[in-house]
Amino acid sequence: MSTKKIKDTNISRKAKIGGIAAVLLFIIIMAMPLPDGMTIEGKRSMAVFVFALIMWVAQPIPIYQTSIIGILILPMIGAVESQKDTFGTLGYDIIWLMVASFVLTSAINETNLGKRLALKLITKLGKTTKGTLAALMLVNFILAFFVPSTTARAVLLAPIVVVLLEVYKQIPGESNFGRLMTLQGIMNNHLATSMVITATSSQLLAIGFINEMTSSNLGYIDWLLGSAPQAIITAILMFL
């Protein structure tokens, strides 16, 4: 049996164990006595949360299927009064902005536009070490507008960074320039994320709750104008 088949078998086994554990913990939490200070709805919601969390990590089924199951279970077990409460968040405009950003990301990944953009900028600017750092910083900030995930952008840029370090003949574990590129890449990724509301899903959820709780109408441009100056200034100071 090849190494790949053994690895796939191990992953499949872990996924099955995770699925069984998720169901068992759901049943245990539902059956346990009600803790002091917790409502019955809170206990039922916790059971669904623990079930979904384990299923998302183990992935015995696709992540989106787990999400749908969690949404359907909540009204069925009485954690919420009706499905209207469960699906109410779909009424937020910001949720559909998130959906649109993921559709755009799928197109970018399918056409390799992100990689081509990164390589084009690095080819033009990366003729020196400083130019390379500046190009990577610029790429991070540009991709933040189109790729709604810090992890996805890191995965996209990591192979390019490795190739660049090989071009500059940097020795792994001994290269200060390699350390600098890695640390600046991580920091610029997060700075760019803080600037663009669609750069990560948590910010979209946050502004949705902010608008709901404060009766505000903050949107994409409001977030950008409020966050861009500090993100850009911090990135420039870090570069210098």
N, C-alpha and C positions, 0 to 999 in steps of 0.2 A: 504494500500500500504506500502510495506516495506521501510526501510530507504535507502536500496541500490537502489530500483527502483526510489525513489524520487530523489536521487543523480544523477542517470543515466539520468532521465528526464531533470534535471536542466542543466547537461552538454550538452545534445542534443540541448536544447533551446539556450544555449549560443553559441554553434557551428553554429546553423542556423543564429542567429543574426550576428555573426562574418562574416559569408559568405556573407550575404546581405550587411553588412557595407563595406566589401572589394570591392564588385562590384560597389556600389554607389560611393565610394571614387575614384575608378579607372575612372569612367565616369566623375566625377566632375573635377578631375585633367586634364583629356584629353580635357575637354571642356573649361577650364578656360583660360583667356588671358595669353599670353607668358610673364613671368616675365622678367624684365630688366636683361641683362647679361646672360640669359639662352638660350640655343639653343632649337630648337623644338625637336631634338632627346633626349636632356637632360630631357625635360618635360615628354616625352613619357616613358622614362626609369624610371623616378621617379614614374609615375603612376603604372607601373608594379611592382616596388619595394614595394610601399605601399600596393598594392593588395596582393602580395606574403607574406609580413610580417604579415598582419592581418590573412591571411589564415593559415600561419604556427602556429600562436598563438592559434587561435580559433579551428583549425583542423576540419572543416566540412567535409573535405575529407583528405585522408592520405597525409602526408608531401611530399612524393616523387611525388604524382600526382600534387600537387601545383607547385613543382619545374619544372616538365615537361611542365605544362601549361605556366609557366613564360617564359621558354626557347622558346616555340613555338610562344608565343604572340609577343615577341620582333621584329622578322623580319616582322610579319604580319602587325604591326602598324607603321613600318618604323623607329623604334628606332635604328636598325642596318641595314646595307645595304643588308645583305644576311644571310642565315642560317649558312654559312661557318664561318662568324664572331662569331655567337652565340656558335657554337659547337667547335670553334677553341681551347678552353682550354682543350678539351678532348685529344688533341695531346700532352699535357704535360705528361712526364713519371711519374711525382710526383702524378698526379691524379690517375693513375692506382695503384700506391703504396698505396694510400688512400683506393681504392676499395678493394685491397688485405687485408689490415689491418682490414677492416670491415667484410670481409668474415671470417678471423681468429677469430675475436671477437665473431661472431655468433656461431662458433664451440665451443669456450670456454664457452659461456653462456649456450649452449645446453647441454654440458657435466658437467656443474658446476665445471669445472677444477679450475677456479679462487677461488671459495669458499673453495675447498678442499686444494688448495695450501696455502691459508691464514690460515686455521684451522691447517694444518700440522705444519707450521712454528711457530704459536702461541703456539701450544701444546708443541713443543720442546723447545722453547726459553722463553715462557711466564710464567715461574715458579716464577718470581719476578716481581715487578712493572717496574723496569728498563728493564728487559728482555722483558716484554710485549711491552713497548714503542719501543725497538729496533726491535722487530719482526714486529710491524706495519709499522715502517719505511722501513724495508726491503721488506715487502709485497708491499707497494706502489711503490717502485722503480722497482720491478720485474714485477708487473702488467702493468706498463707504457709501457713495450715493447710489450704487447699483447692486451691491451684494449685502443682503440683510443678515449677516452672520459674521462675528469676529473669527470664529473657527474656520469658516469657509474661506475667508480672505487669507488667513494664516496658511491653510493647506495649499492655496493657490500660489502663494509667494515662496513658500519654503523650498521647493525644488529649484527655483530660480536663484535663491540666495546660496544654496549649496553649490550650484554650478559656478556662480561668481567667485566664491571663495576658492574653488579649484583653479579658476582662471588666474586669480591673484596669488596662487600657490601658498595659501595659508594652511598651516598644519593644525589639524583638529586637536583641541585641548591646549594648544600653545599660542594660538593666534588672538592677540588683543583686538585686531580689526574684526575678526570673526565674532568675538564676544560683543563688540560694539554694534555690529550689524544686527545681531540677534536681539539685543536689548532694545535698540532703537526701533526695530521692527515691531516688537511687542508693544512698546509704549505708543508708537505712532498708530498702531492698530486701534488701541483703546482710545486715544485722543480723537481719532477720526470718528470712531463709534459714538463718542459723546457729542459730537457736533451734528450728526445726521440722525434724525429720529427713526428713520427706517433701517439704520445700520444694525439694529438688533431688536428682536421682538419684545424684549422686556420694556424698552422705552415706549413702544407703541401702547403696551398695556398700561404703563404708568401714566401717560398723558390722557388716556381714555378715562382712567379713574380720577385723575385730577379734574378733568372737565366735568365729570359726573358729580363729584363731591363739592365743587366750588361754583358750579353753573357757569363755568368759563367756556370759551370757544377757541382755545389754543390749538394751533395746527402746525404744519410742516415748517412754514417760514418763521413762525414765532420761535420755535425751538432752534432753528438754524441761526437766527439773528442773536439769540441769547447765548448760544453755546460756542459759535464759531470763533469769536475773538479770543477767548481764553484758550481754546484748543490750538489755534494757529500760533499764538504768541508762545505758548508752552513748548510746542514742537520746534519753533525756531530757536528758542533759548537752549533747548536740549541739544539741538544740532550744533550750535555754536560752542 
